[in-house]
Amino acid sequence: MIIRQAQLDEETERSYSRQAYGHEMWLDSVGKEDGMFYVYGLYGHKMMPDKPMPTDYANPLIYDDNGRAPNPEREIVRKPSGWKFTFEDKGADVYTFYIDSNSVWVTNDEGWHRGGKRDYSKVNFSSAYNMVAKRIISRDGKNPGSVMHAALEVMPEAATLKVGSDAIMGIFYEGKPLANAKCIIFNRGWQDLLMTKSGADGKVTFKVDQPGDYIVIAKYTDTTKSVSDEFDETSFTTALTIGAE
């Protein structure tokens, strides 16, 4: 017998399912109007947005020079198709913006389902998913700050990349450098994704060959993060958006 959780609306079901199959969320364009910063939160693949993520799908968080700042305002917009987050510029040197999503999914002969192992029969796979998007807004364009909110972090050496140079990113898990982490890197001007891994020191390096935004996605699965009747592992995905000039 299958015991189902409360029925999800179609948009939430669609978005969580696509997350399990490889979609990502990211923080896109940043701007400022009348003393307010705005950041677009998008969801899709290869920096091509799909429909907006559901309201309860992403939790926006902001850090400034003094720690946690008030959460931003948000609204759904059509162009680009996603969320627009706004917050007041209070003069911090660095703002670190996150959106954070958590869910548990299982698979059985009927397909993907949101919920724990105890909620469904004949489960053949189960995982908790933590998906994070990150963007650093630096007043001088150099200082990346030092905020590490997520369990899986991508930490750039500078807030802005320089075209023609090598970018170096530190990948951290629970505050420690993570070796051999799967990393996916993309620029809108590229045709293909760059698939690579962090080195023994937890760092990943790539050539910055053109201006514009890059997304650096780190992925890690921790099989020790499990609950016997809920899920067998926890999968972490963190996507840092960073500009180059």
Helices and strands as residue ranges (DSSP letters): H 10-21, E 24-33, E 36-45, E 48-49, E 59-64, E 67-69, E 73-77, E 82-88, E 94-108, E 111-114, G 117-119, E 125-138, E 152-156, E 166-173, E 176-177, E 182-187, E 194-197, E 203-207, E 212-222, E 234-244
